[in-house]
């Protein structure tokens, strides 16, 4: 299981598009859920922050080891999601991965976060 928290800088003057993007994901929650299983994405949360007038988005995720990347997806939602990404995320500013220090997950929750193929020993 991979647990990540990564900070991305938002391009200047795209905050209204970021807001549209987040509303798009919220409004299409059922389609978002369709994309999570192929990625073995168990939890994905997007946070925002403004520091000294610069906007950032943070992606927190708990993901299985063998999930496919969003970049390989042909799902319509992921294609739109990546269009927003290319418009809003400043690729000239390196992403920053924060370092996990302690992970606390009850065993029953961790056991439930397994790819469907491995539940019940059918891997």
C-alpha positions as CSV (number, residue, x, y, z in Angstrom):
1,X,0.0,0.0,0.0
2,X,1.3,3.5,-0.9
3,X,0.4,6.5,1.1
4,X,1.2,9.8,-0.5
5,X,0.8,13.5,0.1
6,X,2.0,15.7,-2.7
7,X,1.9,19.5,-3.1
8,X,1.5,21.0,-6.6
9,X,1.7,24.7,-7.4
10,X,-1.3,26.2,-9.3
11,X,-0.7,28.3,-12.3
12,X,-1.2,32.0,-11.7
13,X,-4.7,33.3,-12.6
14,X,-6.3,29.9,-12.8
15,X,-8.1,29.8,-9.4
16,X,-11.5,30.0,-11.0
17,X,-10.7,27.1,-13.3
18,X,-9.4,25.1,-10.3
19,X,-12.8,25.8,-8.6
20,X,-14.6,24.6,-11.7
21,X,-12.4,21.5,-11.7
22,X,-13.2,20.6,-8.1
23,X,-16.9,21.2,-8.8
24,X,-16.6,18.9,-11.8
25,X,-15.1,16.1,-9.7
26,X,-17.8,16.6,-7.0
27,X,-20.6,16.7,-9.5
28,X,-19.4,13.5,-11.1
29,X,-18.7,11.5,-8.0
30,X,-20.2,8.3,-9.4
31,X,-17.9,8.5,-12.5
32,X,-14.9,9.3,-10.2
33,X,-15.7,6.1,-8.3
34,X,-15.6,4.1,-11.5
35,X,-12.0,5.2,-12.1
36,X,-10.8,4.3,-8.6
37,X,-10.8,0.5,-8.9
38,X,-8.5,0.3,-11.9
39,X,-6.1,2.6,-10.1
40,X,-6.4,0.6,-6.8
41,X,-7.1,4.0,-5.3
42,X,-8.6,3.5,-1.9
43,X,-8.6,7.1,-0.7
44,X,-8.0,10.2,-2.7
45,X,-8.5,13.7,-1.2
46,X,-7.6,17.0,-2.7
47,X,-6.7,19.9,-0.4
48,X,-6.0,23.6,-1.3
49,X,-3.9,26.2,0.4
50,X,-2.7,29.7,-0.4
51,X,0.8,30.7,0.9
52,X,2.1,34.2,0.3
53,X,-0.5,34.7,-2.5
54,X,0.4,31.5,-4.3
55,X,-2.2,28.7,-4.6
56,X,-1.3,25.1,-4.1
57,X,-3.3,21.8,-4.4
58,X,-2.3,18.8,-2.3
59,X,-3.2,15.3,-3.2
60,X,-3.5,12.8,-0.4
61,X,-3.9,9.2,-1.5
62,X,-3.9,5.6,-0.2
63,X,-3.3,3.3,-3.2
64,X,-2.5,-0.3,-3.9
65,X,0.8,-1.2,-5.3
66,X,-0.3,-2.4,-8.7
67,X,-2.8,0.3,-9.7
68,X,-2.8,1.9,-13.1
69,X,-2.0,5.6,-13.4
70,X,-4.6,8.2,-14.3
71,X,-2.4,9.1,-17.3
72,X,-3.1,5.6,-18.9
73,X,-6.9,5.8,-18.3
74,X,-9.2,6.2,-21.3
75,X,-12.2,6.9,-19.0
76,X,-13.9,10.1,-20.1
77,X,-13.7,11.5,-16.6
78,X,-10.0,11.0,-16.4
79,X,-9.5,12.6,-19.8
80,X,-11.3,15.7,-18.6
81,X,-9.5,15.6,-15.3
82,X,-6.1,15.6,-17.1
83,X,-7.2,18.6,-19.3
84,X,-7.9,20.5,-16.0
85,X,-4.5,19.3,-14.7
86,X,-2.6,20.6,-17.7
87,X,-4.4,23.9,-17.5
88,X,-4.1,24.5,-13.8
89,X,-0.9,22.8,-12.5
90,X,2.3,24.7,-12.9
91,X,4.7,22.1,-14.4
92,X,7.6,24.5,-14.1
93,X,7.5,24.2,-10.3
94,X,8.5,20.8,-9.0
95,X,5.9,18.8,-7.1
96,X,6.8,18.3,-3.5
97,X,6.2,14.9,-1.9
98,X,5.8,15.2,1.9
99,X,7.4,12.4,3.9
100,X,5.1,10.2,5.9
101,X,6.3,9.7,9.5
102,X,3.6,7.5,11.0
103,X,0.7,5.6,9.5
104,X,-2.2,4.6,11.8
105,X,-4.9,2.4,10.2
106,X,-7.0,-0.1,12.1
107,X,-6.2,-3.7,10.9
108,X,-9.9,-4.2,9.8
109,X,-9.7,-1.0,7.6
110,X,-6.3,-2.0,6.1
111,X,-7.7,-5.5,5.4
112,X,-10.7,-3.9,3.6
113,X,-8.3,-1.9,1.4
114,X,-7.3,-4.7,-0.9
115,X,-7.8,-5.1,-4.7
116,X,-11.0,-6.9,-5.5
117,X,-9.1,-9.8,-7.0
118,X,-7.4,-10.6,-3.7
119,X,-10.5,-10.4,-1.5
120,X,-11.3,-13.9,-0.3
121,X,-8.0,-15.4,-1.5
122,X,-8.9,-15.3,-5.2
123,X,-5.7,-13.6,-6.4
